[in-house]
Amino acid sequence: MQPSIARIIDANFNRAREALRVMEDYARFVLDDPAGCEAVKSARHQLADCLRCLPLESLLTARDTPGDVGTRITTAGERDRPDARSACIAAAKRLPEALRTIEEYAKTFDPNLAAKVEALRYHAYQLEQQVLLRGTRAARFARVRLYVLITASLCRQDWLATAAEAIAGGAGCLQLREKDFEDRELLTRARWLVALCREHGVLSIINDRPDLAVLSDADGVHLGQTDLPVADARRVVGPDRLIGVSTHNPEQFRAALAERPDYLAVGPMFPSPTKPQDHVPGPDLLRLATGETRIPVVAIGGITPDRLAILASAGAGCVSVCSAVIGADDVRDAAGRLLLPGEP
């Protein structure tokens, strides 16, 4: 291996290794995503395996950091990262670039190494998608403080007008929750709700049906305990839509968390007129959930304005309601009184 090529290989192995560490720490500390963290860590070990194919002494001997003209060339944007996600994006872009450079120059002395690095480069594209899209989905939901379920039979007014009033009152996410309509009618209503939500810049979720979430172009789907697993729903809705899961005890919560949803609903917090017979785990389940994950956790069940302080003290960042808003005489006012404190 020529000394100049050794310098190129050494610099780009360092660049790739550093990029993977930045991505791993983002998945670990920002996203709280064990699966994403493990995937990046595995890639880092694969990179180390590739490096072991080379004589370390040759790389270290060729290294000339003081004489490297590239260390003195910077751009304005290199030193400015507005947030953690932007730092991860930059790292994710550097990674395949570094791997491509290693791959091309490795072809001059070790085609087998070049093939290994090529495979890792393709894997890097998947890692970028896995880590960054999860962060994007989390950011989209993070600002939601009030999540309203829309069921026409529980509305005192026209259901779509009720949905519009809920948005006006501060709802950041609406879920179409209907059990009795045929698919054609349900899809039509889903499309109407999605259009309304998009017009006002709030999220639209379809209950139970990943297929209708895709057909209506909703922002996501919400799954119950007997619905599709998250991984199968993800195959239907794709990488960019939100997936939420309802859980009702610590075991369900932990099992759902391992499936990597974008948010988790926990409850009921209190007895609910929608589901009066349910076991009520109460705010203790919310406290447990918010203590074990940093992904959004939504408190559900029997929530009224006078109970918000209890939920806030248990760590609630978002509450989900149904009849307390859509069954009210003044939907806008009812929604406004159920907003948790925080940024809109």
C-alpha positions as CSV (number, residue, x, y, z in Angstrom):
1,M,0.0,0.0,0.0
2,Q,1.4,3.4,-1.0
3,P,2.0,5.9,1.8
4,S,-0.4,8.4,0.2
5,I,-3.2,5.7,0.0
6,A,-2.5,4.7,3.5
7,R,-3.1,8.3,4.6
8,I,-6.4,8.3,2.7
9,I,-7.5,5.0,4.2
10,D,-6.5,6.1,7.8
11,A,-8.2,9.4,7.6
12,N,-11.4,8.0,6.3
13,F,-11.5,5.1,8.8
14,N,-11.2,7.7,11.5
15,R,-13.9,9.8,9.9
16,A,-16.3,6.8,9.6
17,R,-15.6,5.7,13.1
18,E,-16.3,9.1,14.5
19,A,-19.5,9.5,12.5
20,L,-20.8,6.2,13.8
21,R,-20.1,7.3,17.4
22,V,-22.0,10.5,16.9
23,M,-25.0,8.6,15.5
24,E,-24.8,6.0,18.3
25,D,-24.9,8.6,21.0
26,Y,-27.8,10.4,19.3
27,A,-29.8,7.1,19.2
28,R,-28.8,6.4,22.8
29,F,-29.1,9.7,24.6
30,V,-31.5,11.7,22.5
31,L,-33.9,9.2,21.0
32,D,-33.6,6.7,23.9
33,D,-33.8,4.0,21.2
34,P,-32.1,0.7,22.2
35,A,-32.6,-0.9,18.8
36,G,-31.2,2.0,16.9
37,C,-28.3,2.3,19.3
38,E,-27.6,-1.4,18.9
39,A,-27.7,-1.2,15.1
40,V,-25.2,1.6,15.0
41,K,-23.0,-0.1,17.5
42,S,-23.0,-3.3,15.4
43,A,-22.0,-1.2,12.3
44,R,-19.1,0.3,14.3
45,H,-17.9,-3.3,15.1
46,Q,-18.1,-4.2,11.5
47,L,-16.0,-1.2,10.6
48,A,-13.4,-2.3,13.2
49,D,-13.4,-5.8,11.6
50,C,-12.6,-4.1,8.3
51,L,-9.8,-2.1,9.9
52,R,-8.3,-5.3,11.3
53,C,-7.6,-6.4,7.7
54,L,-5.0,-3.7,7.4
55,P,-1.5,-3.4,9.0
56,L,-2.1,-0.8,11.8
57,E,1.6,0.2,11.8
58,S,1.4,1.2,8.2
59,L,-1.6,3.4,8.8
60,L,-0.1,5.0,11.9
61,T,3.3,5.6,10.2
62,A,1.6,7.2,7.2
63,R,-0.5,9.5,9.4
64,D,0.6,13.2,9.3
65,T,-1.9,15.3,11.1
66,P,0.3,18.4,11.4
67,G,1.1,18.3,7.7
68,D,-2.5,17.6,6.6
69,V,-3.6,20.7,4.6
70,G,-7.3,19.6,5.1
71,T,-7.2,20.3,8.9
72,R,-6.9,24.0,8.1
73,I,-9.8,24.1,5.6
74,T,-13.2,24.8,7.1
75,T,-16.6,26.1,6.0
76,A,-18.9,28.4,8.0
77,G,-21.5,25.7,8.4
78,E,-19.1,23.2,9.9
79,R,-19.0,24.9,13.2
80,D,-22.7,25.6,13.5
81,R,-25.1,22.9,14.6
82,P,-28.5,24.3,15.7
83,D,-29.5,21.1,17.5
84,A,-28.6,17.5,18.3
85,R,-30.5,16.2,15.3
86,S,-28.5,18.4,12.9
87,A,-25.3,17.0,14.4
88,C,-26.5,13.5,13.7
89,I,-27.6,14.4,10.1
90,A,-24.1,15.7,9.4
91,A,-22.5,12.5,10.8
92,A,-24.9,10.3,8.8
93,K,-23.9,12.1,5.6
94,R,-20.1,11.8,6.4
95,L,-20.3,8.1,7.0
96,P,-21.1,6.8,3.5
97,E,-18.8,9.4,2.0
98,A,-15.9,8.1,4.1
99,L,-16.8,4.5,3.4
100,R,-16.9,5.1,-0.4
101,T,-13.5,6.7,-0.3
102,I,-12.1,3.6,1.6
103,E,-13.8,1.3,-0.8
104,E,-12.4,3.0,-3.9
105,Y,-8.8,3.2,-2.7
106,A,-9.0,-0.3,-1.2
107,K,-9.6,-1.6,-4.7
108,T,-6.0,-0.7,-5.6
109,F,-4.5,-3.2,-3.1
110,D,-7.3,-5.4,-1.6
111,P,-10.5,-6.1,-3.6
112,N,-11.8,-8.3,-0.7
113,L,-11.6,-5.4,1.7
114,A,-13.2,-3.1,-0.8
115,A,-16.2,-5.5,-1.1
116,K,-16.6,-5.6,2.7
117,V,-16.6,-1.8,2.9
118,E,-19.0,-1.6,0.0
119,A,-21.5,-3.8,2.0
120,L,-21.0,-1.6,5.0
121,R,-21.7,1.5,2.9
122,Y,-25.1,0.1,1.8
123,H,-25.8,-0.7,5.5
124,A,-24.9,2.9,6.3
125,Y,-27.8,4.2,4.1
126,Q,-30.2,2.0,6.1
127,L,-28.8,3.3,9.4
128,E,-29.3,6.9,8.3
129,Q,-33.0,6.1,7.5
130,Q,-33.5,4.1,10.7
131,V,-32.0,6.7,13.1
132,L,-33.0,10.0,11.5
133,L,-36.6,9.1,10.5
134,R,-37.2,8.0,14.1
135,G,-36.0,11.3,15.2
136,T,-38.2,13.1,12.7
137,R,-41.3,11.2,13.8
138,A,-40.5,11.9,17.4
139,A,-40.1,15.6,16.8
140,R,-43.4,15.8,14.9
141,F,-45.3,14.4,17.9
142,A,-43.3,16.0,20.7
143,R,-45.3,19.3,20.5
144,V,-48.7,17.7,20.9
145,R,-50.3,18.4,24.3
146,L,-53.9,17.6,23.6
147,Y,-54.9,14.5,21.5
148,V,-58.6,14.3,20.7
149,L,-60.4,11.1,19.6
150,I,-63.2,11.7,17.1
151,T,-66.2,9.4,17.2
152,A,-69.3,10.7,15.4
153,S,-71.8,9.0,17.6
154,L,-70.4,10.8,20.7
155,C,-70.4,14.3,19.1
156,R,-73.2,16.7,19.9
157,Q,-72.7,18.5,16.6
158,D,-71.6,17.5,13.1
159,W,-68.5,15.4,13.6
160,L,-66.3,17.3,11.2
161,A,-67.4,20.6,12.7
162,T,-66.6,19.2,16.1
163,A,-63.1,18.2,14.9
164,A,-62.6,21.8,13.6
165,E,-63.6,23.2,17.0
166,A,-61.3,20.9,18.8
167,I,-58.4,22.1,16.7
168,A,-59.4,25.7,17.4
169,G,-59.4,24.9,21.1
170,G,-55.8,23.7,20.9
171,A,-55.8,20.0,19.9
172,G,-52.5,19.1,18.3
173,C,-53.6,15.7,17.1
174,L,-56.9,14.2,16.1
175,Q,-57.6,10.5,15.8
176,L,-60.5,9.0,13.8
177,R,-61.9,6.3,16.0
178,E,-64.8,4.6,14.4
179,K,-65.8,0.9,14.8
180,D,-69.1,0.6,13.0
181,F,-68.6,2.1,9.5
182,E,-68.0,0.1,6.4
183,D,-64.6,0.6,4.8
184,R,-65.7,2.9,2.0
185,E,-67.4,5.3,4.4
186,L,-64.5,5.1,6.9
187,L,-62.0,5.9,4.2
188,T,-64.1,8.9,3.0
189,R,-64.3,10.2,6.6
190,A,-60.6,9.6,7.1
191,R,-59.8,11.7,4.0
192,W,-62.0,14.5,5.2
193,L,-60.3,14.5,8.6
194,V,-56.8,14.4,7.1
195,A,-57.6,17.4,4.9
196,L,-58.9,19.4,7.9
197,C,-55.9,18.5,10.0
198,R,-53.5,19.4,7.2
199,E,-55.2,22.7,6.6
200,H,-54.6,23.6,10.3
201,G,-51.2,22.1,10.8
202,V,-52.2,19.4,13.2
203,L,-51.6,15.6,13.1
204,S,-54.1,13.1,11.9
205,I,-54.2,9.5,13.2
206,I,-56.4,6.6,12.1
207,N,-57.4,4.1,14.7
208,D,-56.6,0.4,14.1
209,R,-56.2,0.6,10.3
210,P,-52.7,1.0,8.8
211,D,-54.1,0.4,5.3
212,L,-56.6,3.3,5.7
213,A,-53.9,5.5,7.2
214,V,-51.9,5.1,4.0
215,L,-54.9,5.5,1.6
216,S,-56.1,8.6,3.4
217,D,-52.5,10.0,3.7
218,A,-52.9,10.4,7.4
219,D,-49.9,11.2,9.6
220,G,-50.1,7.8,11.4
221,V,-52.0,4.9,12.9
222,H,-52.9,4.0,16.4
223,L,-52.8,0.3,17.4
224,G,-54.5,-1.5,20.3
225,Q,-53.3,-4.6,22.1
226,T,-55.0,-7.0,19.6
227,D,-54.0,-5.1,16.4
228,L,-51.0,-5.7,14.2
229,P,-47.6,-5.6,15.8
230,V,-45.6,-2.4,15.2
231,A,-43.2,-4.1,12.8
232,D,-45.9,-5.3,10.6
233,A,-47.8,-2.0,10.7
234,R,-44.5,-0.3,9.8
235,R,-44.3,-2.4,6.6
236,V,-47.8,-1.1,5.7
237,V,-47.5,2.6,6.6
238,G,-43.8,3.0,5.6
239,P,-40.9,4.7,7.5
240,D,-42.4,8.3,7.7
241,R,-45.7,7.7,9.4
242,L,-46.3,7.7,13.1
243,I,-47.3,4.6,15.0
244,G,-48.8,4.7,18.5
245,V,-49.8,1.8,20.8
246,S,-52.2,1.7,23.7
247,T,-51.1,0.0,26.9
248,H,-52.8,-0.7,30.1
249,N,-50.3,-2.2,32.6
250,P,-46.5,-2.2,33.0
251,E,-46.1,-5.5,31.1
252,Q,-47.9,-4.2,28.1
253,F,-46.0,-0.9,28.2
254,R,-42.6,-2.6,28.3
255,A,-43.6,-5.1,25.5
256,A,-44.9,-2.2,23.3
257,L,-41.8,-0.1,24.0
258,A,-39.6,-2.9,22.7
259,E,-41.5,-2.8,19.4
260,R,-40.2,0.8,18.8
261,P,-43.5,2.8,18.4
262,D,-43.3,6.6,18.0
263,Y,-45.5,7.2,21.0
264,L,-47.3,5.2,23.7
265,A,-50.7,5.7,25.3
266,V,-51.0,4.6,28.9
267,G,-54.2,4.2,31.0
268,P,-56.9,4.5,31.8
269,M,-55.9,7.2,34.3
270,F,-59.4,7.4,35.8
271,P,-62.7,5.7,35.2
272,S,-64.0,6.7,31.7
273,P,-67.5,7.0,30.3
274,T,-66.2,5.6,27.0
275,K,-64.9,2.5,28.7
276,P,-66.4,2.4,32.2
277,Q,-65.5,-1.3,32.9
278,D,-61.8,-1.0,32.3
279,H,-59.3,-1.7,35.0
280,V,-57.8,1.6,36.1
281,P,-54.0,1.6,36.7
282,G,-54.1,5.3,37.2
283,P,-51.3,7.9,37.3
284,D,-48.9,5.3,38.7
285,L,-48.7,3.7,35.3
286,L,-48.0,7.1,33.8
287,R,-45.3,7.8,36.3
288,L,-43.7,4.5,35.5
289,A,-43.9,5.0,31.8
290,T,-42.4,8.5,31.8
291,G,-39.6,7.3,34.0
292,E,-38.6,4.5,31.7
293,T,-38.6,6.2,28.3
294,R,-38.1,9.6,26.6
295,I,-40.4,8.9,23.7
296,P,-43.8,10.7,24.0
297,V,-46.2,9.1,26.5
298,V,-49.9,10.0,26.2
299,A,-52.2,9.7,29.3
300,I,-55.6,8.3,28.4
301,G,-58.9,7.6,30.1
302,G,-61.3,9.7,32.2
303,I,-59.3,12.9,32.0
304,T,-61.0,16.1,33.1
305,P,-59.7,19.6,33.6
306,D,-59.6,19.2,37.4
307,R,-57.3,16.2,37.0
308,L,-54.7,17.8,34.9
309,A,-52.5,18.8,37.9
310,I,-52.4,15.2,39.1
311,L,-51.3,14.0,35.6
312,A,-48.7,16.8,35.2
313,S,-47.1,15.8,38.6
314,A,-46.9,12.3,37.2
315,G,-45.0,13.5,34.2
316,A,-47.7,13.9,31.6
317,G,-46.7,15.9,28.5
318,C,-49.9,15.0,26.5
319,V,-53.4,13.9,27.4
320,S,-55.9,12.1,25.1
321,V,-59.6,12.6,25.5
322,C,-62.8,11.8,23.7
323,S,-66.2,12.6,25.2
324,A,-64.8,15.3,27.5
325,V,-64.3,17.4,24.4
326,I,-66.4,16.1,21.5
327,G,-69.5,15.6,23.8
328,A,-69.3,19.1,25.2
329,D,-71.7,21.9,24.3
330,D,-68.7,24.2,23.7
331,V,-66.1,22.0,22.1
332,R,-63.5,24.8,21.7
333,D,-63.7,25.8,25.3
334,A,-63.6,22.2,26.5
335,A,-60.5,21.6,24.5
336,G,-58.8,24.7,25.8
337,R,-59.5,23.7,29.4
338,L,-57.7,20.4,28.8
339,L,-54.4,21.7,27.5
340,L,-51.5,20.8,29.7
341,P,-49.0,23.7,30.4
342,G,-46.2,23.9,27.9
343,E,-45.2,25.2,24.5
344,P,-48.0,25.1,21.8
